[in-house]
């Protein structure tokens, strides 16, 4: 690994991951000026759904953690509370007028629609990860083996 | 069966079984639980795939239709990359050159198949128009692929040593995704017009950013909960330092192992 500090490395990786995409989106928006009505609603719905579902998945992961630590109850209670709070927040925001409502008749329908959209996003993420990760792995494993030259003592 | 109950059993329960099964299959240490998890994953996934038939009355079945539509090219890509990767310089279980060739063909067919779903008549159509979830899937895949490729370019530069070839390859992949997005934004496809594609791309960006923020918040809170729990744990008891007799016995054992059982 290069000699830079972990924080600088993290910032560099995040910048390379986010900035080109954000730049492209801004340029695209600038040139095409499309209607972005609903983007904020999509963002908030996606954020709340992602938080709730990730909390739920992490709660399941805690079963493994509990096996290892022999006393699983305390952290599970904490994360269970987290899931309950996030679900409560989502339902609360959805029931506050039409702010988070899209083309759905009820809060429940909107919540279920958010979950399906989240599933679609995750499927797209997985396929693109297969393409990028597969290309990288195939290239690394097909490179000629590197020879390490030791300096003579 | 009542429609709501049908939707619950064949879609939502199936989704839950799929999710729990995949978590169990990935994270469980016991072989039996892993096998049960795998079986649950398969059952849940098949039930989701079958929703266009089992829940044809419900709009949610469009999601099952999308999964079925992208399953073919996705499997081709995954298996193709596996074949190419493991026919390379791997010490054990190397695949043959024919397998690599087959892998290359599978990847090309997978990519062309996905392209044909936007640029040709293979666009997922359900029930009568373009599948609404395809309009989320395709731009999200392109945008996330672009972000991942640029991120991987930096990652390889940070952790890799003399990996210029891989860095260039990641730039090529990023360029490929970027080109597809630019083409989609500037040219009409047979089923999706460019204005539609651009607005769906921007909404996908909002979705992805929301997922990123929500997931990060959940992970941070999860670590905080575990951290607080771990901090509350009592300190492990400190053992007394070894006595001279124990040290002598340890030295004799180590010497015995080093000499292979022979007297020194």
Interface residues (C-beta under 8 A of the other chain):
Chain A: X1 X2 X9 X12 X13 X15 X16 X17 X18 X20 X21 X24 X25 X28 X29 X32 X34 X35 X36 X38 X39 X40 X42 X43 X44 X45 X46 X47 X48 X49 X50 X51 X52 X54 X55 X57 X58 X60 X61 X63 X64 X65 X67 X74 X75 X78 X79 X82 X86 X112 X115 X116 X117 X118 X119 X120 X121 X122 X123 X124 X125 X126 X127 X128 X129 X130 X131 X132 X133 X134 X135 X136 X137 X138 X139 X140 X141 X142 X143 X144 X145 X146
Chain B: X12 X15 X19 X20 X23 X27 X28 X29 X60 X63 X66 X67 X70 X74 X77 X78 X80 X81 X82 X84 X85 X86 X87 X88 X89 X90 X103 X107 X133 X136 X137 X138 X140 X141 X142 X143 X144 X145 X146 X147 X148 X149 X150 X151 X152 X153 X154 X155 X156 X157 X158 X159 X162 X163 X165 X166 X169 X170 X173 X174 X177 X178 X181 X185 X195 X198 X199 X201 X202 X203 X204 X205 X206 X207 X208 X209 X210 X211 X212 X213 X214 X215 X217 X218 X219 X221 X222 X225 X226 X228 X229 X232
